[in-house]
Amino acid sequence: MTTSVTAPNTGTEPAANPLKGLLAYGQSPWMDYIRRDLLTGGGLKKFIAEDGLRGQTSNPTIFEKAIHGSTLYNDILNSPEAKSLNAKQLYEKIAIRDVQDACDIFRPVYDETKHRDGYVSLEVSPYLANDTNGTIEEARRLWKAVNRPNVMIKVPATPEGVPAIRQLLEEGLNINITLLFAQSAYEKVAEAFIAALEARAAKGQPINQIASVASFFVSRIDSLIDGKIDAMLKTAAGDAKTLLESLHGTIAIANAKLTYKKYQELFGGPRWKALAAKGAQTQRLLWASTSTKNPKYRDVLYVEELIGADTVDTIPPATFDAFRDHGKLRPSLTEDVPGAARHMENLARAGISMKEVTEQLVADGVRLFAEAFKTLLEATGKSAGVKA
């Protein structure tokens, strides 16, 4: 079954579209999805016009579904040139064309927002997650190949990824930093961003057109922690049981709220103000993995509870449609931050280590993205009759 998105209503626009309403709170809705017909059939332009869509993200899983759940890419897969390419080269030919076309569609947004929005993200190979130099070389190559000012290159926030991020930002590339779960990891990538801009400014290089987002994965945190809680509840009793039950579905949002507080501190001090005076724009927090995995939770939970200024929410198609239909708006990200801190303290009291959770999530994320990339290359190679 192929993934699809519901085109926005082409008739009279509702009085209040919650997706468009996010913009009034300073949050930019992006879509975690790309497919050829969305670009060529006018759907993306409608999302921009009617839903206030401000950007787009992609990953190997999204491209695998797009390529192999349709015949939309047969012109490339069945071309004479395809036989002279390997599977990765063929995939990149497909992905780069889609990203270029999406960038062109978003270009008016990029210009109108003075480079704040209108970005389309393309990921470096997940196989390079633990290779600093390989990541730098591939990011440079993809940046040059796409050749659009509003492309963002996705780089994971692994220990090896952070120095690559620092170098690439100093070179002037737009970077979407992925696989963030821990506040401590976020602080490192924010530091990399600030230091890179300081280095450029010291050399007299412009810093006003460099964009970066720090992508915090949300629902995966609750999925893992809720599983741990459920396992512990089998033997828990009394106060311990009550404490565990109170933590269900709370940690991902609490973690995000405390990270946003840190964002406000990092980008509110004199060090940042010196860069802002030269035209620099903050590295926004981006909420990723915002679909609700637990059917007991509201299907728009992670969109509704993480609305705040200077943030991005990259929303998968089904959640995008759901929020348009019944999303509720309020400045939720700054609500009860002390309560968020208590949730994190209670998690530790319950015997669950957030450090261990986030380390596992990073390792799992690297593995899952690599597996998805392997599936993508194998399927692409099979479709074109070339080596994976």
C-alpha positions as CSV (number, residue, x, y, z in Angstrom):
1,M,0.0,0.0,0.0
2,T,1.5,3.3,-1.0
3,T,1.7,6.4,1.2
4,S,-0.6,9.2,0.0
5,V,-1.5,12.7,1.2
6,T,-4.8,14.3,1.0
7,A,-4.8,17.4,-1.1
8,P,-6.1,20.5,0.7
9,N,-9.6,21.5,-0.1
10,T,-9.7,23.3,-3.4
11,G,-13.1,24.9,-2.7
12,T,-13.8,27.7,-0.1
13,E,-11.0,27.6,2.5
14,P,-12.3,27.0,6.1
15,A,-12.4,30.0,8.3
16,A,-9.5,28.7,10.4
17,N,-7.1,26.1,9.2
18,P,-5.1,24.9,12.2
19,L,-2.0,24.1,10.0
20,K,-1.9,27.7,8.8
21,G,-2.7,28.8,12.3
22,L,0.7,27.4,13.5
23,L,2.4,30.3,11.7
24,A,0.7,32.8,14.0
25,Y,2.5,31.1,16.9
26,G,5.9,31.4,15.2
27,Q,6.0,27.7,14.2
28,S,6.6,26.6,10.6
29,P,4.9,23.4,9.4
30,W,7.0,21.3,7.2
31,M,6.0,18.0,5.6
32,D,7.9,14.8,6.2
33,Y,7.2,13.4,2.7
34,I,8.3,13.6,-0.9
35,R,7.0,12.0,-4.1
36,R,7.2,12.8,-7.8
37,D,3.5,13.4,-8.3
38,L,3.2,15.8,-5.4
39,L,5.7,18.0,-7.2
40,T,4.4,17.6,-10.8
41,G,0.7,17.6,-10.1
42,G,0.4,20.9,-8.2
43,G,-0.2,19.3,-4.8
44,L,2.8,20.8,-3.2
45,K,1.8,24.3,-4.4
46,K,-1.6,23.8,-2.9
47,F,-0.2,22.8,0.5
48,I,1.9,26.0,0.5
49,A,-1.0,28.2,-0.5
50,E,-3.8,26.6,1.6
51,D,-2.0,25.0,4.6
52,G,0.9,27.4,5.1
53,L,3.4,24.7,4.4
54,R,6.9,26.1,4.7
55,G,9.3,23.2,4.0
56,Q,9.9,19.6,3.3
57,T,12.0,16.7,4.6
58,S,13.0,13.4,3.2
59,N,14.8,10.2,4.3
60,P,15.6,6.8,2.8
61,T,12.4,5.2,3.9
62,I,10.3,8.0,2.3
63,F,12.2,7.7,-1.0
64,E,12.0,3.9,-0.9
65,K,8.2,4.1,-0.6
66,A,8.0,6.8,-3.3
67,I,10.2,4.9,-5.8
68,H,9.0,1.4,-5.3
69,G,5.4,2.0,-4.5
70,S,4.8,3.7,-7.8
71,T,5.8,3.9,-11.5
72,L,6.6,7.6,-11.1
73,Y,10.3,7.1,-11.6
74,N,10.3,4.7,-14.6
75,D,11.7,7.3,-16.9
76,I,14.9,7.2,-14.9
77,L,14.8,3.5,-13.9
78,N,14.2,2.4,-17.5
79,S,16.5,4.9,-19.2
80,P,19.5,3.7,-21.3
81,E,21.7,5.5,-18.9
82,A,20.4,3.5,-15.9
83,K,22.4,0.4,-17.0
84,S,25.7,2.3,-16.6
85,L,24.9,3.4,-13.0
86,N,25.0,1.5,-9.7
87,A,22.0,1.5,-7.4
88,K,23.3,4.4,-5.3
89,Q,24.0,6.6,-8.3
90,L,20.5,5.8,-9.6
91,Y,18.8,6.6,-6.3
92,E,20.7,9.9,-6.1
93,K,19.7,10.8,-9.7
94,I,16.0,10.3,-8.6
95,A,16.4,12.0,-5.2
96,I,18.4,15.0,-6.5
97,R,15.8,15.7,-9.2
98,D,12.9,15.6,-6.7
99,V,14.8,17.8,-4.2
100,Q,15.7,20.3,-6.9
101,D,12.1,20.5,-8.2
102,A,10.8,20.9,-4.6
103,C,13.4,23.6,-3.9
104,D,12.2,25.5,-6.9
105,I,8.5,25.2,-5.8
106,F,9.5,26.5,-2.3
107,R,11.7,29.2,-3.7
108,P,9.1,32.0,-3.3
109,V,8.7,30.9,0.4
110,Y,12.5,31.1,0.8
111,D,12.6,34.6,-0.7
112,E,9.5,35.9,1.1
113,T,10.7,34.7,4.5
114,K,14.2,36.1,4.0
115,H,15.8,32.6,4.0
116,R,14.0,31.5,7.2
117,D,11.9,28.9,5.5
118,G,11.3,27.2,2.1
119,Y,13.9,24.5,2.7
120,V,14.0,20.9,1.4
121,S,16.2,18.3,3.1
122,L,18.3,15.6,1.6
123,E,20.2,13.1,3.7
124,V,23.8,11.9,3.5
125,S,24.2,8.2,3.3
126,P,23.3,6.6,6.7
127,Y,26.3,4.3,6.1
128,L,28.5,7.4,6.9
129,A,26.9,8.1,10.4
130,N,30.2,7.2,12.1
131,D,32.6,8.6,9.5
132,T,33.4,12.3,9.9
133,N,35.4,12.8,6.7
134,G,33.1,10.7,4.6
135,T,30.1,12.7,5.8
136,I,31.9,16.0,5.0
137,E,32.8,14.8,1.5
138,E,29.3,13.4,0.7
139,A,27.5,16.5,2.0
140,R,29.7,18.8,-0.1
141,R,29.0,16.6,-3.2
142,L,25.2,16.5,-2.6
143,W,25.1,20.3,-1.9
144,K,26.9,21.0,-5.2
145,A,24.7,18.5,-7.1
146,V,21.4,19.9,-5.9
147,N,22.8,23.5,-6.5
148,R,19.9,25.3,-4.8
149,P,20.3,27.9,-2.0
150,N,17.3,26.4,-0.1
151,V,18.5,22.8,0.1
152,M,19.4,21.5,3.6
153,I,21.8,18.5,3.9
154,K,20.8,16.1,6.7
155,V,23.6,15.0,9.0
156,P,23.1,12.8,12.1
157,A,24.2,14.1,15.5
158,T,26.5,11.1,16.2
159,P,29.8,11.8,17.9
160,E,31.4,11.6,14.5
161,G,28.7,13.7,12.9
162,V,29.1,16.8,15.1
163,P,32.6,17.8,13.9
164,A,31.3,17.3,10.3
165,I,28.3,19.6,11.1
166,R,30.7,22.2,12.5
167,Q,32.9,22.1,9.4
168,L,30.0,22.1,6.9
169,L,28.3,25.1,8.5
170,E,31.5,27.1,8.5
171,E,31.8,26.3,4.8
172,G,28.3,27.9,4.3
173,L,26.1,24.8,3.8
174,N,22.6,24.6,5.3
175,I,22.4,21.7,7.7
176,N,19.5,19.7,9.1
177,I,20.9,17.9,12.1
178,T,19.1,14.6,12.7
179,L,18.7,11.9,15.4
180,L,18.7,14.2,18.3
181,F,17.2,12.8,21.5
182,A,19.2,14.1,24.4
183,Q,19.5,17.7,25.7
184,S,23.3,17.3,26.1
185,A,23.6,16.3,22.4
186,Y,21.5,19.3,21.4
187,E,23.8,21.6,23.3
188,K,26.8,20.3,21.3
189,V,25.1,20.9,17.9
190,A,24.0,24.4,19.0
191,E,27.6,25.1,20.0
192,A,28.8,23.8,16.6
193,F,26.4,26.2,14.9
194,I,27.3,29.2,16.9
195,A,31.1,28.5,16.6
196,A,30.8,28.0,12.9
197,L,29.1,31.3,12.4
198,E,31.6,33.0,14.6
199,A,34.4,31.6,12.5
200,R,32.8,32.8,9.3
201,A,32.2,36.3,10.8
202,A,35.8,36.5,11.9
203,K,36.9,35.9,8.3
204,G,34.5,38.5,7.0
205,Q,32.3,35.9,5.4
206,P,28.5,36.5,5.3
207,I,26.4,34.6,7.9
208,N,22.9,35.9,7.0
209,Q,22.0,33.2,4.6
210,I,23.1,30.1,6.5
211,A,20.2,28.1,7.9
212,S,20.2,25.1,10.3
213,V,17.6,23.1,12.2
214,A,18.2,20.8,15.1
215,S,15.8,17.9,14.6
216,F,14.5,16.4,17.8
217,F,12.8,13.0,17.4
218,V,9.8,13.0,19.6
219,S,7.5,9.9,19.6
220,R,10.4,7.4,19.6
221,I,11.2,8.6,23.1
222,D,7.8,7.7,24.4
223,S,7.6,4.5,22.5
224,L,10.8,3.2,24.2
225,I,10.1,4.6,27.6
226,D,6.5,3.4,27.7
227,G,7.7,-0.1,26.8
228,K,10.1,0.1,29.8
229,I,7.3,1.3,32.1
230,D,4.9,-1.5,30.9
231,A,7.6,-4.1,31.7
232,M,8.2,-2.6,35.2
233,L,4.5,-2.4,36.0
234,K,4.2,-6.2,35.8
235,T,5.9,-6.4,39.2
236,A,5.3,-2.9,40.6
237,A,3.0,-2.1,43.5
238,G,1.9,0.8,45.7
239,D,3.6,4.2,45.2
240,A,6.1,2.7,42.7
241,K,3.2,1.6,40.5
242,T,1.5,5.0,40.8
243,L,4.7,6.8,39.9
244,L,5.3,4.6,36.8
245,E,1.7,5.0,35.6
246,S,2.0,8.8,35.9
247,L,4.9,8.8,33.4
248,H,3.1,7.2,30.4
249,G,3.3,9.5,27.4
250,T,4.8,12.4,29.2
251,I,8.6,12.2,28.7
252,A,9.0,13.1,25.0
253,I,7.0,16.3,25.5
254,A,8.8,17.1,28.8
255,N,12.2,16.6,27.2
256,A,11.2,18.8,24.3
257,K,10.0,21.6,26.6
258,L,13.2,21.6,28.5
259,T,15.3,21.6,25.3
260,Y,13.3,24.6,24.1
261,K,14.1,26.4,27.3
262,K,17.8,25.6,26.7
263,Y,17.4,27.0,23.1
264,Q,16.0,30.2,24.5
265,E,19.0,30.5,26.8
266,L,21.6,29.7,24.1
267,F,20.1,32.1,21.6
268,G,19.3,34.9,24.1
269,G,22.7,35.7,25.4
270,P,25.4,38.3,24.4
271,R,27.4,35.8,22.3
272,W,24.4,35.1,20.0
273,K,23.3,38.8,19.9
274,A,26.7,39.7,18.4
275,L,26.0,37.3,15.6
276,A,22.4,38.4,15.2
277,A,23.6,41.9,14.7
278,K,25.4,40.7,11.6
279,G,22.2,39.2,10.3
280,A,22.5,35.6,11.6
281,Q,19.3,33.6,12.2
282,T,18.9,31.1,15.0
283,Q,19.2,27.4,14.5
284,R,15.6,26.4,15.2
285,L,14.5,23.3,17.0
286,L,12.6,21.0,14.6
287,W,10.2,18.4,16.0
288,A,10.5,15.2,14.0
289,S,8.9,11.8,14.5
290,T,5.6,13.6,15.4
291,S,3.1,10.9,14.4
292,T,1.5,9.1,17.4
293,K,2.7,5.5,17.6
294,N,0.4,4.6,20.6
295,P,-3.3,4.3,19.5
296,K,-4.3,5.3,23.1
297,Y,-2.9,8.8,22.5
298,R,-4.6,11.6,20.5
299,D,-3.4,11.3,16.9
300,V,-2.2,15.0,16.9
301,L,-0.7,14.9,20.4
302,Y,2.9,15.7,19.4
303,V,1.8,18.6,17.2
304,E,-0.6,20.1,19.7
305,E,1.8,19.9,22.6
306,L,4.9,21.4,20.9
307,I,3.7,24.7,19.5
308,G,6.1,27.5,20.1
309,A,7.9,30.4,18.5
310,D,11.0,29.9,16.3
311,T,10.4,26.1,15.9
312,V,9.6,23.8,13.0
313,D,7.3,20.8,13.0
314,T,7.9,18.3,10.2
315,I,4.7,16.4,10.0
316,P,4.0,13.1,8.2
317,P,1.1,13.0,5.7
318,A,-1.6,11.3,7.9
319,T,-0.8,13.5,10.9
320,F,-0.8,16.6,8.6
321,D,-4.3,15.7,7.4
322,A,-5.5,15.0,11.0
323,F,-4.2,18.3,12.3
324,R,-5.8,20.2,9.5
325,D,-9.1,18.4,10.4
326,H,-9.1,18.7,14.2
327,G,-5.9,20.2,15.5
328,K,-6.2,22.7,18.4
329,L,-3.9,25.7,18.7
330,R,-2.3,27.1,21.8
331,P,1.3,28.2,22.8
332,S,1.9,24.8,24.5
333,L,5.7,24.6,24.3
334,T,6.1,27.1,27.2
335,E,3.3,25.7,29.4
336,D,4.3,24.3,32.8
337,V,8.0,23.9,32.2
338,P,8.6,23.2,35.9
339,G,6.1,20.3,35.5
340,A,8.2,19.0,32.6
341,A,11.3,19.1,34.9
342,R,9.4,17.1,37.5
343,H,8.5,14.5,35.0
344,M,12.2,14.0,34.2
345,E,13.0,13.8,37.9
346,N,10.3,11.3,38.4
347,L,11.6,9.2,35.5
348,A,15.0,8.9,37.3
349,R,13.2,8.2,40.6
350,A,11.3,5.3,38.9
351,G,14.7,3.8,37.9
352,I,14.7,4.7,34.2
353,S,17.9,6.4,32.9
354,M,17.2,9.0,30.3
355,K,20.9,8.8,29.3
356,E,20.6,5.1,28.5
357,V,17.3,5.7,26.7
358,T,18.7,8.4,24.4
359,E,22.0,6.5,23.7
360,Q,19.9,3.5,22.7
361,L,17.7,5.6,20.5
362,V,20.7,7.1,18.6
363,A,22.2,3.6,18.1
364,D,18.8,2.3,17.0
365,G,18.2,5.3,14.7
366,V,21.6,4.8,12.9
367,R,20.8,1.1,12.5
368,L,17.3,1.6,11.2
369,F,18.3,4.3,8.7
370,A,21.1,2.1,7.4
371,E,18.7,-0.8,7.0
372,A,16.2,1.4,5.2
373,F,19.0,2.7,2.9
374,K,20.0,-0.9,2.2
375,T,16.4,-1.8,1.3
376,L,16.2,1.3,-0.9
377,L,19.3,0.5,-2.8
378,E,18.4,-3.2,-3.2
379,A,15.0,-2.4,-4.5
380,T,16.3,0.4,-6.8
381,G,18.9,-1.9,-8.2
382,K,16.4,-4.7,-8.8
383,S,14.0,-2.3,-10.6
384,A,16.7,-1.1,-13.0
385,G,18.5,-4.4,-13.3
386,V,21.8,-3.0,-11.9
387,K,24.0,-3.8,-8.9
388,A,22.9,-2.6,-5.4
